[in-house]
Amino acid sequence: VDYTIDMVPKQKTVTIKSDPPGAEIVVEGAQAKPGPQGATAELIFPPVDDRGTLKTYKIKATRKTADAEWYPAELPLAWDDGKSEYTIKLREVLSQASPAMAFNFVRDKGEWLGKLETARTISMKFVTEVDGDQPQEIVKLNKGETIGALSVSPDGQNLVYSVVSGDEANPSSQMYRTRADGSSGPTALSDGRSIDLTPAYTAAGDWIVFASNRAGKKFSIWSIASDGTGGVRRLTTGDTNDIWPSVDAEAKPRLFYQAHIDTRSDTRLYMSQIGTSLQTDLTRLGGIMPRVSPKNDAVTYVLVNEKTGKRDIYRVSDRGGVAENLTNGSSDNTDPNWNFSGNQIVFSSDRGSDTEDKRANFDIYILELNGSQQPRRLTSNGSVDDMPTFDPAGDAIFFRSNRGGTWGIWKLRTK
């Protein structure tokens, strides 16, 4: 038996291709020579121990273009009996940064001020769902614009929404109306001279209620005919900032809204009979984004946990009182909206994870209100999907999303 150990260094020329082609190939810190058939390098494989084991090189491939980027990939390159050709497969980065603008109310020296703020969100380059039915794009905005809020008419024919744009020095939020099937372009409902926020159809569908600073420094609730004709009627007055209006289907309609009061650091939920100055403070701890049930007997809203910063969705009687937490948990839950039968809510939550890189991101969920089921997940694209609202027929939802890299409104079947 020959026990001789070969301690002679080996040498070979290697060609390293990438899939897709065009990646930069680096061999232990030194760039390989690019060429039409791939990158090439002259490598020497000396023994690294007394058993004659030959050196193994670390190959790294990176690729980035003006339109796309791929995750770096590594390949151990050994002597391999003189093998000379290798391929490194790269995985494209399908997520991208997408700015989101929102008009938020912040405390400043004991006063609530509305400010346009920009946040960094993640979107996916592809617009399809990972599985299930595929959504239809109804509204697509330009870069630099964000959907602020949306609402569908009770007959399911039209959508009203706000578009936020500009910057902190020159903020803009303007309302538009469009056909819910995507068959028409948008029609402006406001002239852009004021900040118009959170539009919503009334239960009867003949009016749109919204928040606006058109009467001065503070925001109050206003209404406009759903076809955009006629004048604009002011529904709340006083020294508060009032947003997120919702109107019930009572014979004498009631207005539910979120109020920012300078003397308080929390936000309040008020109910008032339209046409009167009477107000009911609905909850002990306050809340945001109230939405009244089609049955006129309950209101959903969102409350922030001061310790965790997470949000949960609550339900309280339309007359106020003790509230019930509908989404107990460690996730962030927001944007509740009722179906037109009053037995389900649709909402957005980050309780799920993206299939691309396992990060938490906002998707749409449906919750049955009989208490016997967990929420059912509706979207799984990996982008931000939020602000859902039911189609009146009950078999689809409209929602806001930044999928594809720009903000828009999408429609997805639920059955």
Buried (B, 14 or more C-beta within 10 A) or exposed (E): EEEEEEEEEBEBEBBBBBEEEEBBBBBEEEEBEEEEEBBBBEBEBEBEEEEEEBBEBEBBBBBEEEEEBBEBBEBEBEBEEEEEEBEBEBEEBBBBEBEBBBBEBEEEEEEBBBEBEEEEBBBBBBBEBEEBEEBBBBBEBEEEBBBBBBBBBBEBEBBBBBBBBBEEEEBBBBBBBBBBEBEEEBBEBBEBEBBBBBBBBBBEBEBBBBBBBBEEEBBBBBBBBBEBEEEBEEBBEEEBBBBBBBBBBEEEBBBBBBBBBBEEEBBBBBBBBBEEEEBBEBBEEBBBBBBBBBEBEBBBBBBBEEEEEBBBBBBBEBEBEEBBEBBEEEBBBBBBBBBBEBBBBBBBBBBBBBEBEEEEBBBBBBBBBEEEEEBEBBBBBBBBBBBBBBBBEBEBBBBBBBBBBBBBBBBBBBE
